[in-house]
Amino acid sequence: MTHRTSDRSRAAVAARTVLLLALGLGIAACGKDEPASPAAGTDATAETPAETAPAVTPENAVSSKVSALGTDELREAARKAYAENRLYAPAEDNAVEYYLALREKAPGDAAVSSALTDLLPMTVIAIEQSVQREDFAEAQRLAALLEKADPQHPALARLKTSITTQQTAAVKRAEQEKISAEEQAKRQEELERQRAADQQRQQEEAARQLAAQQQAAREQAAREEAERKAAEERAAAAAATAAPAASRPAPEPARATAADLRPISTPAPRFPAAAMRSRTSGEVQVEFTVGTDGSVTSARVVRSEPARVFDREAVAAVREWRFQPIANPVTTRRTIGFNPGG
């Protein structure tokens, strides 16, 4: 069933291209038979072909309708589109366009940048799926939004090449098939129905994944806060117990070692987006020092495989680790693994 739908979609695009070519040739032929200037009393505009719609580029990817909205209007429209799963479609009423326009008006807004970072991987997938069903107009619109959001995005060049290659192949097929205008219209209507259904399903799934990620982050933060409070209570109880003995000379405490480190909170590092997309795995060995209050006072990379791919996230995660208070600073090493499969 999937192959049949794909064939129909390719045929639809091919038909549209043939129809446009035929129309252009017909107009050109009429122009040869008619005088260069319209006769008096004739409407010259009636014989002039309609101008082709401008190509979608990063400069006009965000519609003038969206750009005309104020900062507060854009922020509310983006929030609503996000909540209603209009992440990148339909055109002129989706979260990506609203956030791009808002970024132009408020370039320093970290929340806007974060939202676009979350939305771009889903936009990449939507472009690939549009190319697969040969919906090149939609693929070009989404690619222009991606390029405007991040001109250096690692997938951008590949996607542009894919659109051009598949569109050229569709034109060649169209020249061979020569389908009728009526059949082309039916197939175009079917393509648009398929696009709407696919995009609604894809955006709903993307929204569910984002919600799950955000819920997991909130739960992790709650656990860390509970662990921090428990550590503070234990430390306060230990201090209260030790207070009566303060008048007696305290014995020299034994020096703490790495074996004495008791973790309170060791959040996992964030998986780099580029490595996730390329399904890259690896590990990083980090040397760090735990201070007497249990916090990590310094951290550095000793060894990493592959080099520099996961270093930043590994060190950032270790700096957030917390241990039970110890008698003296302790320096130790831990190896952190990164696996895109979890």
Sequence and secondary structure as in RCSB ss.txt:
>XXXX:A:sequence
MTHRTSDRSRAAVAARTVLLLALGLGIAACGKDEPASPAAGTDATAETPAETAPAVTPENAVSSKVSALGTDELR
EAARKAYAENRLYAPAEDNAVEYYLALREKAPGDAAVSSALTDLLPMTVIAIEQSVQREDFAEAQRLAALLEKAD
PQHPALARLKTSITTQQTAAVKRAEQEKISAEEQAKRQEELERQRAADQQRQQEEAARQLAAQQQAAREQAAREE
AERKAAEERAAAAAATAAPAASRPAPEPARATAADLRPISTPAPRFPAAAMRSRTSGEVQVEFTVGTDGSVTSAR
VVRSEPARVFDREAVAAVREWRFQPIANPVTTRRTIGFNPGG
>XXXX:A:secstr
 HHHHHHHHHHHHHHHHHHHHHHHHHHHHHHHHS SS  TTS GGGGS         TTTSS HHHHTS HHHHH
HHHHHHHHTT SS STTSSHHHHHHHHHHH TT HHHHHHHHHHHHHHHHHHHHHHHTT HHHHHHHHHHHHHH 
TT TTHHHHHHHHHHHHHHHHHHHHHH   HHHHHHHHHHHHHHHHHHHHHHHHHHHHHHHHHHHHHHHHHHHHH
HHHHHHHHHHHHHHHHHGGGGGS         GGG  EEE       HHHHHTT  EEEEEEEEE TTSBEEEEE
EEEEESTTTSHHHHHHHHHT EE   SS EEEEEEEEE TT 
